[in-house]
């Protein structure tokens, strides 16, 4: 089956089960899936039921679509995502983004839990991603290109939409929340980075590091889907505090700061034009 056929088959399957056509899509990262609990009249569709979709195995990821209304807007949430470190190829990671575009969504909001690389950041901070560095050693656009999806050579100078960022800043100010801004570096994982790698990443201009988001943002840029991306800083990266890193800490901080983060994202959805 070609890429286009896979996308269309999955989109048709979802379209037949969604309560209405979604305006916006959200990808909820590690420990942040609780936002889906705020969706009114939710419809749940496990990824394993969608033709062509793999299963999500990451801790803290429910592995399902949740469709309904959030802040009065029709949304489609991914409660959990696919990661390169799980063994999925990049095409599998790009597929949900392309399906979201095929369903007619006007914008994609990506969220993640990330490690702070910038010494001015603190655990629990929120960061607006203004750009990224792809350090995963792979690209979701590698291989045969379908021109109906996007161009062979994809411009990456405006991956993160300026108007969506402006909305996020406004909502954060209205809610009296500090919204950091910076560059997110995508790292393959699943091992955490070494202190030497973090020093190198800081020299390269990274403010936060994580194991997701970048492939999705590339796929969205390729198919012309506007992107807003936000990180919750759940830990300071290796070597910055002398503490050992653990997935349990990431989930703990995400759960603790999750409700505030969810308020921010819900406010952004409500304010979208």
C-alpha positions as CSV (number, residue, x, y, z in Angstrom):
1,X,0.0,0.0,0.0
2,X,1.4,3.5,-0.9
3,X,1.8,6.3,1.6
4,X,-1.3,8.0,0.2
5,X,-3.4,4.9,0.4
6,X,-2.3,4.3,4.0
7,X,-3.2,7.9,4.9
8,X,-6.5,7.8,3.2
9,X,-7.5,4.5,4.7
10,X,-6.7,5.6,8.2
11,X,-8.4,9.0,7.7
12,X,-11.5,7.3,6.3
13,X,-11.6,5.0,9.3
14,X,-11.4,7.9,11.8
15,X,-13.8,10.1,9.9
16,X,-16.5,7.5,10.2
17,X,-16.1,7.4,13.9
18,X,-15.6,11.0,14.8
19,X,-18.5,13.0,16.2
20,X,-17.7,16.0,13.9
21,X,-14.8,17.2,11.8
22,X,-12.0,18.4,14.1
23,X,-10.7,21.9,13.8
24,X,-7.5,21.4,15.7
25,X,-5.4,18.4,16.8
26,X,-3.2,18.0,19.9
27,X,-0.5,15.6,20.7
28,X,-0.2,15.0,24.5
29,X,3.3,14.1,25.7
30,X,4.6,12.1,28.7
31,X,2.4,12.7,31.8
32,X,0.3,15.3,30.0
33,X,-2.5,13.0,28.7
34,X,-4.8,14.4,31.4
35,X,-5.9,17.2,29.1
36,X,-8.0,14.6,27.3
37,X,-10.1,14.2,30.4
38,X,-11.4,17.7,29.9
39,X,-12.9,16.9,26.5
40,X,-16.7,17.0,26.4
41,X,-18.6,14.0,25.1
42,X,-15.4,12.1,24.3
43,X,-15.0,9.4,21.7
44,X,-12.1,7.0,22.2
45,X,-10.3,5.3,19.4
46,X,-7.3,3.1,20.3
47,X,-4.4,3.4,17.9
48,X,-4.4,-0.4,17.4
49,X,-7.9,-0.2,15.8
50,X,-6.8,2.4,13.1
51,X,-5.5,0.7,9.9
52,X,-1.8,1.1,9.5
53,X,-1.2,2.4,13.0
54,X,1.4,0.8,15.4
55,X,1.0,0.7,19.2
56,X,2.4,3.2,21.6
57,X,4.5,1.6,24.3
58,X,6.0,4.6,26.1
59,X,5.3,5.0,29.8
60,X,2.6,7.6,30.6
61,X,1.0,7.3,27.1
62,X,-2.6,5.9,26.8
63,X,-2.2,5.1,23.1
64,X,-5.5,6.4,21.8
65,X,-7.3,9.2,20.0
66,X,-9.8,11.2,22.0
67,X,-12.2,13.3,20.0
68,X,-14.8,15.8,21.2
69,X,-15.1,19.4,22.3
70,X,-12.4,21.3,24.2
71,X,-13.1,24.9,25.1
72,X,-15.9,24.9,22.7
73,X,-13.7,23.8,19.7
74,X,-13.9,20.5,17.9
75,X,-10.6,18.7,18.6
76,X,-8.8,15.4,18.0
77,X,-6.3,14.5,20.7
78,X,-3.5,12.0,20.5
79,X,-3.3,10.7,24.1
80,X,0.3,9.5,23.7
81,X,2.5,9.4,20.6
82,X,5.0,7.1,18.8
83,X,8.7,7.5,19.4
84,X,11.7,6.5,17.3
85,X,13.3,4.8,20.3
86,X,10.3,2.4,20.5
87,X,11.5,0.9,17.3
88,X,9.0,2.6,15.0
89,X,10.3,3.9,11.8
90,X,10.0,7.5,10.9
91,X,7.1,6.8,8.5
92,X,5.0,5.5,11.4
93,X,5.7,8.6,13.4
94,X,4.8,10.9,10.5
95,X,1.6,8.9,9.7
96,X,-0.7,10.4,12.4
97,X,0.3,14.0,11.4
98,X,-0.5,13.3,7.8
99,X,-3.8,11.7,8.8
100,X,-4.6,14.8,10.9
101,X,-4.0,17.0,7.9
102,X,-6.2,14.7,5.7
103,X,-9.0,15.1,8.2
104,X,-9.0,18.9,7.6
105,X,-7.4,20.1,10.9
106,X,-6.3,23.7,10.7
107,X,-3.4,23.4,13.2
108,X,-1.5,21.0,15.3
109,X,-0.5,21.6,18.9
110,X,2.5,19.4,20.0
111,X,3.3,19.0,23.7
112,X,6.2,17.2,25.4
113,X,8.1,16.6,28.6
114,X,11.6,17.9,28.1
115,X,14.9,18.3,30.0
116,X,16.1,21.8,30.6
117,X,19.5,22.7,29.0
118,X,19.3,26.4,29.6
119,X,20.6,27.3,33.1
120,X,18.0,30.1,33.3
121,X,15.2,27.4,33.3
122,X,13.8,25.6,36.3
123,X,12.0,22.3,36.7
124,X,8.3,23.0,36.1
125,X,8.8,25.8,33.6
126,X,6.8,25.9,30.3
127,X,8.7,26.6,27.1
128,X,7.4,27.8,23.8
129,X,9.4,26.0,21.1
130,X,10.5,28.6,18.6
131,X,12.8,26.3,16.6
132,X,14.4,22.9,16.8
133,X,17.6,21.0,16.1
134,X,17.1,17.5,14.7
135,X,19.8,15.3,16.4
136,X,17.9,12.0,15.9
137,X,20.0,10.9,13.0
138,X,16.9,10.3,10.9
139,X,14.2,12.3,9.0
140,X,10.6,11.3,8.4
141,X,10.8,12.6,4.8
142,X,13.5,10.1,3.9
143,X,12.6,7.8,1.0
144,X,10.1,8.1,-1.9
145,X,8.2,11.4,-1.8
146,X,4.5,11.7,-2.6
147,X,4.0,15.2,-4.1
148,X,0.4,15.1,-3.1
149,X,1.6,15.1,0.5
150,X,4.3,17.7,0.2
151,X,7.4,18.8,-1.8
152,X,10.5,16.7,-2.1
153,X,12.6,19.4,-0.5
154,X,10.7,20.9,2.4
155,X,11.3,24.5,3.6
156,X,12.0,24.5,7.4
157,X,12.5,28.2,8.0
158,X,9.0,28.7,9.5
159,X,8.1,25.3,11.1
160,X,6.6,26.9,14.2
161,X,3.7,29.3,13.2
162,X,4.2,32.9,14.3
163,X,0.5,33.6,14.7
164,X,0.0,30.5,16.9
165,X,3.0,31.6,19.0
166,X,1.5,35.1,19.4
167,X,-1.7,33.5,20.7
168,X,0.3,31.3,23.2
169,X,2.1,34.3,24.5
170,X,-1.1,36.3,25.0
171,X,-2.9,33.5,26.8
172,X,0.1,32.9,29.1
173,X,0.2,36.6,30.0
174,X,-3.6,36.6,30.7
175,X,-3.1,33.6,33.0
176,X,-0.1,35.2,34.7
177,X,2.1,32.3,33.6
178,X,5.8,32.6,32.7
179,X,6.3,31.2,29.3
180,X,10.0,30.6,28.4
181,X,11.0,30.5,24.8
182,X,13.7,28.5,23.2
183,X,15.1,25.8,20.9
184,X,14.2,22.2,21.4
185,X,16.8,19.5,20.4
186,X,15.4,16.2,19.4
187,X,17.5,13.2,20.6
188,X,17.0,9.6,19.6
189,X,16.9,8.0,23.1
190,X,15.9,6.0,24.9
191,X,19.0,6.5,27.0
192,X,19.3,9.9,28.5
193,X,22.0,12.2,27.3
194,X,25.4,12.3,28.8
195,X,26.7,15.5,30.6
196,X,29.2,15.9,27.7
197,X,26.4,15.7,25.2
198,X,24.3,18.3,27.1
199,X,27.3,20.7,27.1
200,X,27.6,20.2,23.4
201,X,23.9,20.8,22.8
202,X,24.0,24.0,24.9
203,X,26.9,25.2,22.7
204,X,24.8,24.4,19.6
205,X,22.0,26.6,20.9
206,X,19.6,24.2,22.5
207,X,17.5,25.3,25.5
208,X,15.7,22.0,26.1
209,X,16.1,18.4,25.0
210,X,13.7,15.5,24.4
211,X,13.0,12.4,22.4
212,X,9.9,13.4,20.4
213,X,8.2,16.3,18.6
214,X,10.9,17.0,15.9
215,X,9.7,14.2,13.5
216,X,6.1,15.4,13.9
217,X,7.0,19.0,13.3
218,X,8.9,18.1,10.2
219,X,6.0,16.0,8.9
220,X,3.6,18.8,9.6
221,X,5.8,21.4,7.8
222,X,6.0,19.0,4.9
223,X,2.2,18.7,4.5
224,X,1.5,22.4,5.2
225,X,0.0,22.0,8.7
226,X,0.7,24.9,11.0
227,X,2.4,23.9,14.3
228,X,2.5,25.2,17.8
229,X,4.8,23.3,20.2
230,X,5.2,23.6,24.0
231,X,7.5,21.8,26.4
232,X,7.1,21.2,30.1
233,X,10.5,21.2,31.7
234,X,10.3,18.1,33.9
235,X,14.0,17.8,34.8
236,X,17.3,19.6,34.3
237,X,19.4,17.7,31.9
238,X,22.4,15.4,32.7
239,X,25.3,17.0,34.6
240,X,23.5,20.2,35.5
241,X,22.5,19.4,39.0
242,X,24.5,16.3,39.9
243,X,21.2,14.2,40.2
244,X,20.7,11.0,38.3
245,X,17.8,11.1,35.8
246,X,14.8,8.8,35.8
247,X,11.6,8.3,33.9
248,X,9.7,8.3,37.2
249,X,10.8,11.8,38.0
250,X,9.6,13.0,34.6
251,X,6.2,11.5,35.1
252,X,6.0,12.9,38.7
253,X,6.8,16.5,37.7
254,X,4.5,16.2,34.6
255,X,1.6,15.0,36.9
256,X,2.3,17.8,39.4
257,X,2.5,20.6,36.9
258,X,0.1,19.0,34.5
259,X,-3.1,20.8,35.6
260,X,-1.5,24.2,35.1
261,X,-0.1,23.1,31.7
262,X,-3.5,21.8,30.7
263,X,-5.0,25.2,31.7
264,X,-2.6,26.9,29.4
265,X,-3.2,24.6,26.4
266,X,-7.0,24.8,26.9
267,X,-6.8,28.6,27.0
268,X,-4.8,28.5,23.7
269,X,-7.4,26.3,22.1
270,X,-10.2,28.7,23.2
271,X,-8.3,31.7,21.8
272,X,-7.4,30.2,18.4
273,X,-8.9,32.2,15.5
